[in-house]
Amino acid sequence: MHLVPADRATHRTIDGHRVCEAIAAIGDTEHVRAWAERFSLLADPGRLAILLALHETGPLAVSDLAVATGMKDTAVSQALRLLRSAALVAGDRDGRIVRYRLVDTAIAEVLAHGVLGHRD
């Protein structure tokens, strides 16, 4: 059980080799924390709806996202601010209009396989 941290080495295990495999699969705790933060952004129905819309259609302006999601413009703007600060979306200015697009490829894959793959 070479992968078991010293602070857990005295704990009883049933399948020690699987414990080591599990520890290896979990990997770096910072990586796990970063993914947990990403998933927390997906946990909000409004933010998830915005991401789904952007994933399916490509760039959309705030007002268009508001109509598509049934949210108010201010709520969409606030959600986009969080998604932008987490580097999930980016905005492209075209005169006075800013169109937002999904830029996080890992989240796009999650949406495609996890959420979009189970629609009827």
N, CA, C and O atoms as a GROMACS GRO file, in nm:
protein
  480
    1MET      N    1   0.084  -0.119   0.000
    1MET     CA    2   0.000   0.000   0.000
    1MET      C    3   0.088   0.123   0.000
    1MET      O    4   0.080   0.206   0.091
    2HIS      N    5   0.169   0.135  -0.100
    2HIS     CA    6   0.266   0.243  -0.112
    2HIS      C    7   0.203   0.380  -0.137
    2HIS      O    8   0.268   0.481  -0.112
    3LEU      N    9   0.079   0.386  -0.186
    3LEU     CA   10   0.017   0.514  -0.214
    3LEU      C   11  -0.062   0.572  -0.098
    3LEU      O   12  -0.108   0.686  -0.104
    4VAL      N   13  -0.077   0.494   0.008
    4VAL     CA   14  -0.156   0.541   0.121
    4VAL      C   15  -0.075   0.646   0.197
    4VAL      O   16   0.037   0.619   0.240
    5PRO      N   17  -0.131   0.765   0.213
    5PRO     CA   18  -0.061   0.869   0.288
    5PRO      C   19  -0.034   0.825   0.432
    5PRO      O   20  -0.108   0.744   0.489
    6ALA      N   21   0.070   0.879   0.488
    6ALA     CA   22   0.112   0.840   0.623
    6ALA      C   23   0.001   0.859   0.726
    6ALA      O   24  -0.012   0.778   0.818
    7ASP      N   25  -0.080   0.963   0.711
    7ASP     CA   26  -0.186   0.987   0.809
    7ASP      C   27  -0.299   0.886   0.800
    7ASP      O   28  -0.386   0.883   0.888
    8ARG      N   29  -0.301   0.803   0.696
    8ARG     CA   30  -0.404   0.699   0.681
    8ARG      C   31  -0.346   0.558   0.681
    8ARG      O   32  -0.420   0.461   0.665
    9ALA      N   33  -0.217   0.547   0.698
    9ALA     CA   34  -0.149   0.418   0.688
    9ALA      C   35  -0.192   0.319   0.795
    9ALA      O   36  -0.183   0.198   0.773
   10THR      N   37  -0.238   0.366   0.908
   10THR     CA   38  -0.278   0.275   1.016
   10THR      C   39  -0.423   0.230   1.005
   10THR      O   40  -0.467   0.145   1.083
   11HIS      N   41  -0.498   0.285   0.909
   11HIS     CA   42  -0.638   0.244   0.891
   11HIS      C   43  -0.645   0.105   0.831
   11HIS      O   44  -0.563   0.067   0.747
   12ARG      N   45  -0.744   0.029   0.875
   12ARG     CA   46  -0.765  -0.107   0.827
   12ARG      C   47  -0.823  -0.101   0.686
   12ARG      O   48  -0.914  -0.023   0.660
   13THR      N   49  -0.771  -0.183   0.596
   13THR     CA   50  -0.824  -0.193   0.460
   13THR      C   51  -0.863  -0.337   0.432
   13THR      O   52  -0.808  -0.430   0.491
   14ILE      N   53  -0.957  -0.356   0.343
   14ILE     CA   54  -1.000  -0.488   0.301
   14ILE      C   55  -0.923  -0.530   0.176
   14ILE      O   56  -0.864  -0.638   0.170
   15ASP      N   57  -0.923  -0.443   0.076
   15ASP     CA   58  -0.853  -0.469  -0.050
   15ASP      C   59  -0.749  -0.361  -0.070
   15ASP      O   60  -0.774  -0.261  -0.138
   16GLY      N   61  -0.632  -0.381  -0.012
   16GLY     CA   62  -0.527  -0.281  -0.015
   16GLY      C   63  -0.487  -0.237  -0.154
   16GLY      O   64  -0.464  -0.118  -0.178
   17HIS      N   65  -0.479  -0.332  -0.248
   17HIS     CA   66  -0.440  -0.295  -0.385
   17HIS      C   67  -0.545  -0.205  -0.450
   17HIS      O   68  -0.511  -0.116  -0.527
   18ARG      N   69  -0.672  -0.229  -0.419
   18ARG     CA   70  -0.777  -0.142  -0.474
   18ARG      C   71  -0.775  -0.004  -0.408
   18ARG      O   72  -0.809   0.096  -0.471
   19VAL      N   73  -0.736   0.000  -0.282
   19VAL     CA   74  -0.722   0.130  -0.215
   19VAL      C   75  -0.616   0.213  -0.287
   19VAL      O   76  -0.636   0.331  -0.312
   20CYS      N   77  -0.504   0.150  -0.319
   20CYS     CA   78  -0.398   0.221  -0.392
   20CYS      C   79  -0.445   0.265  -0.530
   20CYS      O   80  -0.412   0.375  -0.574
   21GLU      N   81  -0.522   0.179  -0.599
   21GLU     CA   82  -0.576   0.217  -0.729
   21GLU      C   83  -0.674   0.334  -0.716
   21GLU      O   84  -0.675   0.423  -0.801
   22ALA      N   85  -0.754   0.332  -0.611
   22ALA     CA   86  -0.850   0.441  -0.588
   22ALA      C   87  -0.778   0.571  -0.560
   22ALA      O   88  -0.817   0.676  -0.610
   23ILE      N   89  -0.672   0.565  -0.480
   23ILE     CA   90  -0.593   0.685  -0.449
   23ILE      C   91  -0.531   0.740  -0.578
   23ILE      O   92  -0.529   0.861  -0.600
   24ALA      N   93  -0.480   0.650  -0.661
   24ALA     CA   94  -0.421   0.694  -0.789
   24ALA      C   95  -0.528   0.755  -0.880
   24ALA      O   96  -0.503   0.854  -0.948
   25ALA      N   97  -0.649   0.696  -0.880
   25ALA     CA   98  -0.757   0.747  -0.964
   25ALA      C   99  -0.802   0.885  -0.919
   25ALA      O  100  -0.834   0.971  -1.001
   26ILE      N  101  -0.806   0.906  -0.788
   26ILE     CA  102  -0.846   1.036  -0.735
   26ILE      C  103  -0.743   1.142  -0.772
   26ILE      O  104  -0.779   1.254  -0.809
   27GLY      N  105  -0.618   1.108  -0.761
   27GLY     CA  106  -0.510   1.199  -0.800
   27GLY      C  107  -0.494   1.317  -0.705
   27GLY      O  108  -0.523   1.308  -0.586
   28ASP      N  109  -0.448   1.425  -0.761
   28ASP     CA  110  -0.418   1.547  -0.687
   28ASP      C  111  -0.544   1.609  -0.630
   28ASP      O  112  -0.643   1.625  -0.702
   29THR      N  113  -0.543   1.644  -0.503
   29THR     CA  114  -0.661   1.701  -0.438
   29THR      C  115  -0.698   1.837  -0.497
   29THR      O  116  -0.816   1.873  -0.498
   30GLU      N  117  -0.602   1.913  -0.545
   30GLU     CA  118  -0.632   2.042  -0.607
   30GLU      C  119  -0.707   2.023  -0.739
   30GLU      O  120  -0.796   2.102  -0.772
   31HIS      N  121  -0.672   1.920  -0.812
   31HIS     CA  122  -0.743   1.889  -0.936
   31HIS      C  123  -0.888   1.851  -0.905
   31HIS      O  124  -0.980   1.893  -0.974
   32VAL      N  125  -0.908   1.771  -0.801
   32VAL     CA  126  -1.043   1.732  -0.758
   32VAL      C  127  -1.121   1.856  -0.716
   32VAL      O  128  -1.238   1.871  -0.752
   33ARG      N  129  -1.058   1.943  -0.640
   33ARG     CA  130  -1.124   2.065  -0.593
   33ARG      C  131  -1.164   2.154  -0.712
   33ARG      O  132  -1.273   2.211  -0.713
   34ALA      N  133  -1.077   2.165  -0.811
   34ALA     CA  134  -1.107   2.248  -0.928
   34ALA      C  135  -1.227   2.192  -1.004
   34ALA      O  136  -1.314   2.268  -1.047
   35TRP      N  137  -1.233   2.060  -1.019
   35TRP     CA  138  -1.348   2.000  -1.087
   35TRP      C  139  -1.475   2.016  -1.004
   35TRP      O  140  -1.583   2.037  -1.060
   36ALA      N  141  -1.464   2.006  -0.873
   36ALA     CA  142  -1.581   2.026  -0.787
   36ALA      C  143  -1.636   2.168  -0.805
   36ALA      O  144  -1.758   2.188  -0.807
   37GLU      N  145  -1.547   2.266  -0.817
   37GLU     CA  146  -1.590   2.404  -0.840
   37GLU      C  147  -1.660   2.418  -0.976
   37GLU      O  148  -1.759   2.489  -0.988
   38ARG      N  149  -1.606   2.349  -1.077
   38ARG     CA  150  -1.670   2.352  -1.209
   38ARG      C  151  -1.811   2.292  -1.201
   38ARG      O  152  -1.906   2.348  -1.254
   39PHE      N  153  -1.822   2.178  -1.133
   39PHE     CA  154  -1.952   2.114  -1.121
   39PHE      C  155  -2.048   2.199  -1.039
   39PHE      O  156  -2.169   2.195  -1.063
   40SER      N  157  -1.997   2.275  -0.944
   40SER     CA  158  -2.087   2.362  -0.867
   40SER      C  159  -2.148   2.469  -0.957
   40SER      O  160  -2.261   2.513  -0.934
   41LEU      N  161  -2.075   2.511  -1.060
   41LEU     CA  162  -2.131   2.606  -1.156
   41LEU      C  163  -2.243   2.542  -1.238
   41LEU      O  164  -2.338   2.610  -1.277
   42LEU      N  165  -2.232   2.413  -1.263
   42LEU     CA  166  -2.334   2.341  -1.338
   42LEU      C  167  -2.456   2.309  -1.252
   42LEU      O  168  -2.562   2.276  -1.305
   43ALA      N  169  -2.442   2.318  -1.121
   43ALA     CA  170  -2.550   2.279  -1.030
   43ALA      C  171  -2.665   2.379  -1.028
   43ALA      O  172  -2.774   2.345  -0.983
   44ASP      N  173  -2.643   2.499  -1.076
   44ASP     CA  174  -2.748   2.600  -1.081
   44ASP      C  175  -2.826   2.584  -1.212
   44ASP      O  176  -2.766   2.587  -1.319
   45PRO      N  177  -2.959   2.567  -1.205
   45PRO     CA  178  -3.036   2.546  -1.328
   45PRO      C  179  -3.022   2.660  -1.430
   45PRO      O  180  -3.019   2.634  -1.550
   46GLY      N  181  -3.014   2.782  -1.386
   46GLY     CA  182  -2.999   2.894  -1.478
   46GLY      C  183  -2.866   2.891  -1.551
   46GLY      O  184  -2.860   2.907  -1.673
   47ARG      N  185  -2.758   2.870  -1.476
   47ARG     CA  186  -2.625   2.863  -1.539
   47ARG      C  187  -2.617   2.743  -1.633
   47ARG      O  188  -2.559   2.751  -1.741
   48LEU      N  189  -2.674   2.631  -1.589
   48LEU     CA  190  -2.673   2.512  -1.674
   48LEU      C  191  -2.751   2.537  -1.803
   48LEU      O  192  -2.708   2.497  -1.911
   49ALA      N  193  -2.865   2.602  -1.792
   49ALA     CA  194  -2.945   2.634  -1.911
   49ALA      C  195  -2.866   2.724  -2.007
   49ALA      O  196  -2.869   2.704  -2.128
   50ILE      N  197  -2.796   2.822  -1.953
   50ILE     CA  198  -2.713   2.910  -2.036
   50ILE      C  199  -2.605   2.830  -2.107
   50ILE      O  200  -2.585   2.846  -2.227
   51LEU      N  201  -2.536   2.744  -2.034
   51LEU     CA  202  -2.430   2.664  -2.094
   51LEU      C  203  -2.484   2.569  -2.200
   51LEU      O  204  -2.422   2.551  -2.305
   52LEU      N  205  -2.601   2.509  -2.174
   52LEU     CA  206  -2.661   2.422  -2.274
   52LEU      C  207  -2.696   2.500  -2.400
   52LEU      O  208  -2.672   2.453  -2.512
   53ALA      N  209  -2.753   2.618  -2.383
   53ALA     CA  210  -2.789   2.701  -2.498
   53ALA      C  211  -2.665   2.738  -2.579
   53ALA      O  212  -2.665   2.728  -2.702
   54LEU      N  213  -2.560   2.780  -2.510
   54LEU     CA  214  -2.437   2.818  -2.581
   54LEU      C  215  -2.372   2.698  -2.648
   54LEU      O  216  -2.318   2.709  -2.758
   55HIS      N  217  -2.378   2.584  -2.582
   55HIS     CA  218  -2.319   2.463  -2.639
   55HIS      C  219  -2.391   2.422  -2.767
   55HIS      O  220  -2.327   2.382  -2.865
   56GLU      N  221  -2.522   2.431  -2.767
   56GLU     CA  222  -2.601   2.387  -2.881
   56GLU      C  223  -2.603   2.487  -2.996
   56GLU      O  224  -2.603   2.448  -3.113
   57THR      N  225  -2.606   2.616  -2.963
   57THR     CA  226  -2.628   2.716  -3.068
   57THR      C  227  -2.507   2.797  -3.106
   57THR      O  228  -2.501   2.855  -3.215
   58GLY      N  229  -2.409   2.802  -3.018
   58GLY     CA  230  -2.297   2.892  -3.042
   58GLY      C  231  -2.323   3.026  -2.977
   58GLY      O  232  -2.410   3.037  -2.891
   59PRO      N  233  -2.250   3.129  -3.017
   59PRO     CA  234  -2.256   3.259  -2.950
   59PRO      C  235  -2.396   3.321  -2.947
   59PRO      O  236  -2.468   3.322  -3.047
   60LEU      N  237  -2.432   3.372  -2.828
   60LEU     CA  238  -2.560   3.442  -2.809
   60LEU      C  239  -2.539   3.563  -2.720
   60LEU      O  240  -2.453   3.564  -2.632
   61ALA      N  241  -2.618   3.667  -2.745
   61ALA     CA  242  -2.617   3.788  -2.664
   61ALA      C  243  -2.701   3.766  -2.538
   61ALA      O  244  -2.782   3.673  -2.532
   62VAL      N  245  -2.681   3.852  -2.438
   62VAL     CA  246  -2.751   3.841  -2.311
   62VAL      C  247  -2.902   3.839  -2.331
   62VAL      O  248  -2.970   3.753  -2.274
   63SER      N  249  -2.954   3.931  -2.410
   63SER     CA  250  -3.100   3.938  -2.429
   63SER      C  251  -3.153   3.811  -2.494
   63SER      O  252  -3.262   3.765  -2.460
   64ASP      N  253  -3.080   3.755  -2.587
   64ASP     CA  254  -3.122   3.630  -2.652
   64ASP      C  255  -3.117   3.514  -2.554
   64ASP      O  256  -3.206   3.429  -2.553
   65LEU      N  257  -3.014   3.511  -2.471
   65LEU     CA  258  -3.006   3.407  -2.367
   65LEU      C  259  -3.120   3.420  -2.267
   65LEU      O  260  -3.173   3.320  -2.219
   66ALA      N  261  -3.158   3.543  -2.236
   66ALA     CA  262  -3.269   3.565  -2.143
   66ALA      C  263  -3.398   3.508  -2.200
   66ALA      O  264  -3.474   3.443  -2.128
   67VAL      N  265  -3.423   3.533  -2.326
   67VAL     CA  266  -3.543   3.480  -2.390
   67VAL      C  267  -3.537   3.327  -2.394
   67VAL      O  268  -3.635   3.259  -2.362
   68ALA      N  269  -3.423   3.273  -2.433
   68ALA     CA  270  -3.408   3.127  -2.447
   68ALA      C  271  -3.424   3.055  -2.313
   68ALA      O  272  -3.482   2.947  -2.308
   69THR      N  273  -3.373   3.114  -2.206
   69THR     CA  274  -3.374   3.046  -2.076
   69THR      C  275  -3.493   3.084  -1.989
   69THR      O  276  -3.522   3.016  -1.891
   70GLY      N  277  -3.563   3.192  -2.025
   70GLY     CA  278  -3.673   3.238  -1.943
   70GLY      C  279  -3.627   3.316  -1.821
   70GLY      O  280  -3.703   3.336  -1.727
   71MET      N  281  -3.503   3.360  -1.824
   71MET     CA  282  -3.446   3.438  -1.713
   71MET      C  283  -3.453   3.587  -1.746
   71MET      O  284  -3.474   3.624  -1.862
   72LYS      N  285  -3.435   3.669  -1.647
   72LYS     CA  286  -3.425   3.814  -1.669
   72LYS      C  287  -3.285   3.846  -1.718
   72LYS      O  288  -3.190   3.774  -1.689
   73ASP      N  289  -3.273   3.955  -1.794
   73ASP     CA  290  -3.143   3.997  -1.846
   73ASP      C  291  -3.040   4.011  -1.735
   73ASP      O  292  -2.925   3.970  -1.750
   74THR      N  293  -3.081   4.069  -1.622
   74THR     CA  294  -2.985   4.090  -1.512
   74THR      C  295  -2.938   3.958  -1.454
   74THR      O  296  -2.821   3.945  -1.416
   75ALA      N  297  -3.026   3.859  -1.445
   75ALA     CA  298  -2.987   3.728  -1.393
   75ALA      C  299  -2.891   3.658  -1.490
   75ALA      O  300  -2.796   3.593  -1.447
   76VAL      N  301  -2.918   3.673  -1.619
   76VAL     CA  302  -2.828   3.615  -1.720
   76VAL      C  303  -2.691   3.683  -1.712
   76VAL      O  304  -2.588   3.616  -1.716
   77SER      N  305  -2.690   3.814  -1.700
   77SER     CA  306  -2.562   3.887  -1.689
   77SER      C  307  -2.483   3.842  -1.567
   77SER      O  308  -2.362   3.822  -1.575
   78GLN      N  309  -2.551   3.827  -1.455
   78GLN     CA  310  -2.483   3.782  -1.333
   78GLN      C  311  -2.428   3.641  -1.350
   78GLN      O  312  -2.315   3.613  -1.309
   79ALA      N  313  -2.506   3.552  -1.408
   79ALA     CA  314  -2.460   3.416  -1.431
   79ALA      C  315  -2.340   3.414  -1.526
   79ALA      O  316  -2.244   3.341  -1.503
   80LEU      N  317  -2.347   3.494  -1.631
   80LEU     CA  318  -2.236   3.500  -1.726
   80LEU      C  319  -2.110   3.556  -1.661
   80LEU      O  320  -1.999   3.514  -1.695
   81ARG      N  321  -2.126   3.648  -1.568
   81ARG     CA  322  -2.010   3.702  -1.496
   81ARG      C  323  -1.938   3.589  -1.422
   81ARG      O  324  -1.815   3.580  -1.425
   82LEU      N  325  -2.015   3.503  -1.355
   82LEU     CA  326  -1.954   3.390  -1.284
   82LEU      C  327  -1.890   3.291  -1.381
   82LEU      O  328  -1.779   3.244  -1.358
   83LEU      N  329  -1.961   3.260  -1.487
   83LEU     CA  330  -1.909   3.166  -1.586
   83LEU      C  331  -1.785   3.220  -1.657
   83LEU      O  332  -1.693   3.145  -1.689
   84ARG      N  333  -1.783   3.351  -1.680
   84ARG     CA  334  -1.666   3.414  -1.743
   84ARG      C  335  -1.547   3.413  -1.648
   84ARG      O  336  -1.435   3.385  -1.690
   85SER      N  337  -1.571   3.443  -1.520
   85SER     CA  338  -1.460   3.445  -1.424
   85SER      C  339  -1.402   3.306  -1.402
   85SER      O  340  -1.286   3.292  -1.365
   86ALA      N  341  -1.483   3.203  -1.425
   86ALA     CA  342  -1.434   3.066  -1.414
   86ALA      C  343  -1.377   3.015  -1.546
   86ALA      O  344  -1.337   2.899  -1.556
   87ALA      N  345  -1.373   3.100  -1.648
   87ALA     CA  346  -1.318   3.070  -1.781
   87ALA      C  347  -1.397   2.961  -1.853
   87ALA      O  348  -1.340   2.885  -1.932
   88LEU      N  349  -1.527   2.953  -1.827
   88LEU     CA  350  -1.612   2.860  -1.900
   88LEU      C  351  -1.668   2.923  -2.026
   88LEU      O  352  -1.689   2.856  -2.126
   89VAL      N  353  -1.691   3.055  -2.021
   89VAL     CA  354  -1.743   3.127  -2.137
   89VAL      C  355  -1.656   3.250  -2.162
   89VAL      O  356  -1.582   3.295  -2.075
   90ALA      N  357  -1.666   3.301  -2.283
   90ALA     CA  358  -1.598   3.425  -2.320
   90ALA      C  359  -1.694   3.507  -2.405
   90ALA      O  360  -1.782   3.452  -2.472
   91GLY      N  361  -1.676   3.637  -2.401
   91GLY     CA  362  -1.761   3.727  -2.478
   91GLY      C  363  -1.684   3.791  -2.591
   91GLY      O  364  -1.567   3.828  -2.576
   92ASP      N  365  -1.750   3.803  -2.705
   92ASP     CA  366  -1.692   3.869  -2.822
   92ASP      C  367  -1.778   3.990  -2.855
   92ASP      O  368  -1.897   3.978  -2.881
   93ARG      N  369  -1.714   4.107  -2.855
   93ARG     CA  370  -1.786   4.231  -2.880
   93ARG      C  371  -1.799   4.255  -3.030
   93ARG      O  372  -1.704   4.239  -3.106
   94ASP      N  373  -1.922   4.293  -3.069
   94ASP     CA  374  -1.951   4.331  -3.207
   94ASP      C  375  -2.027   4.463  -3.198
   94ASP      O  376  -2.150   4.464  -3.192
   95GLY      N  377  -1.954   4.572  -3.197
   95GLY     CA  378  -2.015   4.703  -3.173
   95GLY      C  379  -2.063   4.710  -3.030
   95GLY      O  380  -1.984   4.696  -2.936
   96ARG      N  381  -2.192   4.733  -3.011
   96ARG     CA  382  -2.248   4.742  -2.876
   96ARG      C  383  -2.295   4.606  -2.823
   96ARG      O  384  -2.332   4.595  -2.706
   97ILE      N  385  -2.293   4.506  -2.907
   97ILE     CA  386  -2.343   4.373  -2.871
   97ILE      C  387  -2.226   4.284  -2.830
   97ILE      O  388  -2.122   4.281  -2.896
   98VAL      N  389  -2.245   4.213  -2.720
   98VAL     CA  390  -2.147   4.112  -2.677
   98VAL      C  391  -2.216   3.977  -2.688
   98VAL      O  392  -2.321   3.955  -2.627
   99ARG      N  393  -2.156   3.888  -2.765
   99ARG     CA  394  -2.208   3.752  -2.779
   99ARG      C  395  -2.116   3.660  -2.701
   99ARG      O  396  -1.994   3.663  -2.716
  100TYR      N  397  -2.178   3.577  -2.618
  100TYR     CA  398  -2.103   3.485  -2.533
  100TYR      C  399  -2.099   3.347  -2.597
  100TYR      O  400  -2.193   3.304  -2.663
  101ARG      N  401  -1.986   3.279  -2.574
  101ARG     CA  402  -1.969   3.144  -2.628
  101ARG      C  403  -1.901   3.057  -2.523
  101ARG      O  404  -1.828   3.106  -2.437
  102LEU      N  405  -1.927   2.928  -2.530
  102LEU     CA  406  -1.866   2.830  -2.441
  102LEU      C  407  -1.723   2.807  -2.488
  102LEU      O  408  -1.701   2.776  -2.605
  103VAL      N  409  -1.626   2.820  -2.397
  103VAL     CA  410  -1.486   2.802  -2.436
  103VAL      C  411  -1.418   2.687  -2.363
  103VAL      O  412  -1.309   2.646  -2.401
  104ASP      N  413  -1.480   2.635  -2.259
  104ASP     CA  414  -1.421   2.526  -2.182
  104ASP      C  415  -1.457   2.394  -2.250
  104ASP      O  416  -1.572   2.349  -2.244
  105THR      N  417  -1.359   2.331  -2.315
  105THR     CA  418  -1.386   2.209  -2.391
  105THR      C  419  -1.424   2.092  -2.302
  105THR      O  420  -1.503   2.006  -2.342
  106ALA      N  421  -1.370   2.087  -2.182
  106ALA     CA  422  -1.404   1.977  -2.091
  106ALA      C  423  -1.551   1.986  -2.049
  106ALA      O  424  -1.620   1.885  -2.042
  107ILE      N  425  -1.598   2.107  -2.020
  107ILE     CA  426  -1.739   2.126  -1.985
  107ILE      C  427  -1.827   2.096  -2.106
  107ILE      O  428  -1.936   2.041  -2.091
  108ALA      N  429  -1.782   2.132  -2.224
  108ALA     CA  430  -1.857   2.102  -2.346
  108ALA      C  431  -1.875   1.951  -2.360
  108ALA      O  432  -1.982   1.904  -2.399
  109GLU      N  433  -1.770   1.876  -2.329
  109GLU     CA  434  -1.779   1.730  -2.336
  109GLU      C  435  -1.876   1.676  -2.231
  109GLU      O  436  -1.953   1.585  -2.259
  110VAL      N  437  -1.872   1.733  -2.111
  110VAL     CA  438  -1.966   1.692  -2.006
  110VAL      C  439  -2.109   1.717  -2.052
  110VAL      O  440  -2.196   1.631  -2.035
  111LEU      N  441  -2.133   1.834  -2.108
  111LEU     CA  442  -2.267   1.867  -2.157
  111LEU      C  443  -2.310   1.772  -2.268
  111LEU      O  444  -2.424   1.725  -2.270
  112ALA      N  445  -2.220   1.743  -2.358
  112ALA     CA  446  -2.253   1.655  -2.470
  112ALA      C  447  -2.280   1.513  -2.426
  112ALA      O  448  -2.373   1.449  -2.474
  113HIS      N  449  -2.200   1.463  -2.335
  113HIS     CA  450  -2.214   1.322  -2.294
  113HIS      C  451  -2.308   1.303  -2.177
  113HIS      O  452  -2.382   1.204  -2.170
  114GLY      N  453  -2.306   1.398  -2.084
  114GLY     CA  454  -2.384   1.380  -1.964
  114GLY      C  455  -2.527   1.430  -1.976
  114GLY      O  456  -2.621   1.356  -1.946
  115VAL      N  457  -2.543   1.551  -2.018
  115VAL     CA  458  -2.675   1.613  -2.018
  115VAL      C  459  -2.744   1.593  -2.153
  115VAL      O  460  -2.856   1.543  -2.159
  116LEU      N  461  -2.677   1.630  -2.258
  116LEU     CA  462  -2.739   1.625  -2.391
  116LEU      C  463  -2.758   1.483  -2.439
  116LEU      O  464  -2.850   1.455  -2.516
  117GLY      N  465  -2.673   1.393  -2.394
  117GLY     CA  466  -2.682   1.253  -2.436
  117GLY      C  467  -2.801   1.180  -2.379
  117GLY      O  468  -2.832   1.070  -2.424
  118HIS      N  469  -2.870   1.238  -2.280
  118HIS     CA  470  -2.982   1.168  -2.216
  118HIS      C  471  -3.116   1.236  -2.245
  118HIS      O  472  -3.214   1.210  -2.175
  119ARG      N  473  -3.121   1.322  -2.345
  119ARG     CA  474  -3.248   1.386  -2.381
  119ARG      C  475  -3.331   1.291  -2.467
  119ARG      O  476  -3.278   1.208  -2.540
  120ASP      N  477  -3.460   1.306  -2.456
  120ASP     CA  478  -3.551   1.227  -2.541
  120ASP      C  479  -3.609   1.313  -2.649
  120ASP      O  480  -3.687   1.266  -2.731
   0.00000   0.00000   0.00000
